[in-house]
Amino acid sequence: MKDKIKAAVLGSFIADALALGVHWVYNTRVIDKKFGRVDGYLDPLTSYHKGKRAGEQTHYGDQMQVLMESIATVPGFDLEDFSMRWQTLFESYTGYLDGATKDTLHNLSAGKDINACGSASDDLAGASRIAPLFSVYPDNLENLVAAARRQTAFTHNNTDVTAVAEFLARTTAAVLAGANPLEAVDSVVDGHFKGNVIEMLVMDGLDSQEMDTRQEIADFGQACSVEAALPGVIHLIARYTDHFKEALVENIMAGGDSAARGMPVAMVLGAHLGMGAIPGSWLEGLASREHVEQLLP
């Protein structure tokens, strides 16, 4: 299991870094024209991530690294420690500040408690950064779920986003325990999300698995919200279950918020396929690799 946890964690960082180059480019023809098929790290095309370089993280990945540093320092997930490190990150941050980050910082400065300071954002990104939690809760599912929900709510205090965090945590845990990703998705939905909006979004993704990825993600919506992004995540997991590289490349080529979609896709498929599925060039070019590996238990 250790190899697959490592793949889930490193895979998430890789997915975020791969997306950096064309993150939030919604016109896929621009991606085609400028880069052809994006299968490696690029300097960012847009001004959103000004100053970042190929192989580095978006602001999502930077927050995931803060989470990893926190859980490597204190036993288990500690919201107070995580919140302090998160606030320190943004004290002099030169990267992009999204709406959820700005709202959370505002709420904290207004004196809101760390248990109630999260924005109302429905962006998937808050639930996309949970992979490091598997390194500290490999055998305690309920503690894992609680930590996933709490770290998500810290910045995205939205019912649907925290539910997605739980769904992704339970699904990845089932995959690490030996389930095929599609079996894991089905069992988690049946056991915990029947009749819920999560079931509807997951079913939309599963129903699209034989369809063209770019078209399906365009139809779902390339944007950041759970409603748009979660079906795309499920489509990628279902269509490329045994093809880690292809899943992440096709995700990027579909445009939009490819970082938030790619991180959970890589987490699930990394847990399924292990380190052997990750291209060596992606590992070598990942700026945070050495630091992340040092933090892994």
Number of C-alpha atoms within 10 A of each C-alpha: 13 16 13 23 27 24 27 31 29 27 32 30 34 33 30 32 31 32 37 31 27 27 23 20 21 19 13 16 14 13 20 12 9 10 14 11 13 20 18 17 22 19 19 20 16 13 10 17 21 13 11 18 17 18 26 26 27 26 23 21 25 19 19 25 20 21 25 25 20 24 21 19 12 11 9 16 24 16 18 12 16 22 20 13 16 22 16 12 14 17 9 8 11 13 17 16 15 11 14 21 22 15 19 24 20 15 18 17 11 10 9 14 12 19 15 15 22 26 21 17 24 20 24 28 28 30 30 28 29 28 30 29 25 25 21 18 17 16 13 11 15 13 16 24 22 16 22 30 25 21 26 26 26 25 29 29 24 18 13 21 28 25 22 23 28 26 23 25 29 23 24 30 24 22 22 27 15 14 17 20 23 17 13 22 26 16 16 21 20 12 9 15 19 12 10 12 14 22 19 16 20 21 17 18 24 22 13 19 18 11 11 12 20 17 11 21 25 17 11 17 21 23 21 21 18 25 21 21 27 27 26 34 26 26 29 30 27 22 20 18 19 17 15 24 18 15 24 29 19 20 28 31 25 23 26 25 27 31 33 31 31 31 31 32 31 31 31 33 33 29 32 27 22 21 20 12 16 20 12 10 11 21 18 12 17 20 18 20 18 11 12 18 12 10 17 18 9
